[in-house]
Amino acid sequence: MSLVDLLCSITTGSERRRRLLTPIILVMALSLLLLVLSASLFVDRVLALRPLLPGALGSGLGTALLVGGLALWSQCIALFRGKGVPVNPPRELVKVGPYAWVRNPMLLGLWVAFVGLGFLFHSVSLVFVGTPVLALVTLMEVKLVEEPELERRLGATYNKYKADVPMLIPKRPAPRRFR
């Protein structure tokens, strides 16, 4: 059974199983994030890298990026109405708010928040290595697992959304025409 088949069987399976797996997946995701953060800070120390934008400039930029990234991420979570991703997604495609502009705003928010953490911690490794590696890993998961599962589960609805809304670079949605 492929990973896509497994994810599809979970997301379309019983509510009980989805509720049970959601915290497990959440712990795994948080562990990955903590690993990236810890490893980046460790590399900075071991290699004795100079601080990235030390002082108020780095802290201010880091705070702005962290708050902005977390705000976007939080708005996406709120739109999912308490459903966890990827094993307990909403039953219908969310196409409002930031999802009208880009297909993966939750990831964009996460990446921006991590760059913000990098500036807050003045970490060269977190900004230039850890966050790009995190972005690459999450993009691979989206392309290899999440999108095929959405195509299978939502069919033409997701394919139209995918054709209309860019994956990562936000694009202003077409205005709605009322007849």
Buried (B, 14 or more C-beta within 10 A) or exposed (E): EEEBEEBBEBBEEEEEBBEEBBEEBBEEBEEEBEEBBEBBBEBBEEEEBEEBBEEEEBBEBBEEBBEBBBEBBEBBBEBBEEBBBBBBBEEEBBBEEBBBBBBBBBBBBBBBBBBBBBBBBBBBBBBBBBBBBBBEEBBEBBEEBBBBBBBBBBEEBBEEBBEEBEEBEBEEBEEEEEE
